[in-house]
Amino acid sequence: MKFPPDTKALVCGASQGIGEAIAHLLAENGVSLTLVSRTPSKLEKVKSELKSPEDHQIFAADFTKPDDVKALADFIKDSGPYQVFVNNSGGPAAGKLFDAEDQSFKDGLQAHILSSQTLLKELVPMMEKSGWGRIINVISTSVRIPIPNLGVSNTIRGAVASWSKTLSLELGPKNITVNNVLPGYTKTPRLEKLIQSASDRLSKSTDEVDKMWKAKVPMARFGEAKEVASAVCFLASEHASYINGVNLQVDGGRTGSI
Ligand SMILES: NC(=O)c1ccc[n+]([C@@H]2O[C@H](COP(=O)([O-])OP(=O)(O)OC[C@H]3O[C@@H](n4cnc5c(N)ncnc54)[C@H](OP(=O)(O)O)[C@@H]3O)[C@@H](O)[C@H]2O)c1
């Protein structure tokens, strides 16, 4: 995929799963990266396995902690300019909406909206100076059809989709696009945890849950992290220069809406 020379990307949630796959694909396409997550040792490992490891940096931050996010914003100021922001992190807490505690909503809002907003304040002026920018939010198909037993997550994801669409209207005139990628079932450590918790809740084996969930997907399989990464990389590239404000499902056709 094609990127302008010296493109730099902030890739969040990069220590495993979808974020790690995005980091690999962007690095293969010559983009230099700052990898972010809570765990420095995991970030160091991912960085060492990327193409041209010396071109990339890491920064440890917990998006539920405002001070960590402020420190990351300062790091961005010193290490930019960035043209690409991959806004990705762990999913909000699972469980029924009625059972949810206030703290889960507060953590979700902090990690998925307020942190992104803080980072945006540093990133957008840099994108504007560069003459272009790409913001890609990795959210969930729940922004189209809420997923049972992901009450807080459905609520927060909806807010992120609205935040994102509003930004796409405001930033479009600056040649900065804002789009969302909505993964379906994707083989990552997150999916393993979700299968385990469904298995406990439904008193079924993990193999049975696996089969039940695959049966919901027209393509009859789970996705690979690199299949989601391809969509993110495309939206970040020059090829997607006129795509703005969309929600792109990468779910094997599972979402039953038009
Ligand atoms: N996999 C799926 O089937 C699927 C389906 C729909 C939506 N999604 C969504 O897509 C996103 C990525 O999914 P994934 O499967 O790759 O998840 P994952 O395997 O759980 O990876 C999440 C990444 O985010 C980082 N992270 C988690 N909490 C963080 C925090 N508080 N602050 C900073 N970084 C944090 C993790 O690293 P550290 O632990 O090092 O912080 C890790 O790098 C998630 O939002 C997920 O809900 C996934």
The ligand as a Gaussian input file, in Angstrom:
#p B3LYP/6-31G(d) Opt

LIG

0 1
 N      -11.106000      -9.793000      18.802000
 C      -12.385000      -9.670000      18.537000
 O      -13.091000     -10.645000      18.226000
 C      -13.029000      -8.292000      18.546000
 C      -14.351000      -8.173000      18.091000
 C      -14.951000      -6.914000      18.104000
 C      -14.255000      -5.827000      18.596000
 N      -12.972000      -5.978000      19.035000
 C      -12.314000      -4.796000      19.589000
 O      -11.133000      -4.486000      18.868000
 C      -10.155000      -3.933000      19.787000
 C       -8.868000      -4.754000      19.709000
 O       -9.229000      -6.091000      19.975000
 P       -8.196000      -7.257000      20.268000
 O       -8.971000      -8.504000      20.089000
 O       -6.923000      -7.046000      19.540000
 O       -7.970000      -7.029000      21.846000
 P       -6.827000      -7.563000      22.822000
 O       -6.235000      -8.827000      22.316000
 O       -7.450000      -7.567000      24.176000
 O       -5.713000      -6.409000      22.747000
 C       -5.987000      -5.147000      23.285000
 C       -4.773000      -4.251000      23.208000
 O       -5.057000      -3.027000      23.914000
 C       -4.123000      -2.837000      24.979000
 N       -4.865000      -2.281000      26.112000
 C       -5.850000      -2.894000      26.817000
 N       -6.287000      -2.095000      27.789000
 C       -5.569000      -0.944000      27.709000
 C       -5.553000       0.250000      28.447000
 N       -6.362000       0.443000      29.509000
 N       -4.695000       1.237000      28.092000
 C       -3.858000       1.059000      27.031000
 N       -3.828000      -0.060000      26.289000
 C       -4.671000      -1.057000      26.631000
 C       -3.538000      -4.227000      25.253000
 O       -2.211000      -4.205000      25.704000
 P       -1.737000      -4.181000      27.256000
 O       -2.429000      -5.306000      27.931000
 O       -0.256000      -4.301000      27.137000
 O       -2.164000      -2.837000      27.753000
 C       -3.534000      -4.829000      23.844000
 O       -2.395000      -4.387000      23.139000
 C      -10.796000      -3.980000      21.178000
 O      -11.386000      -2.746000      21.478000
 C      -11.851000      -5.044000      21.015000
 O      -12.921000      -4.918000      21.937000
 C      -12.360000      -7.186000      19.027000

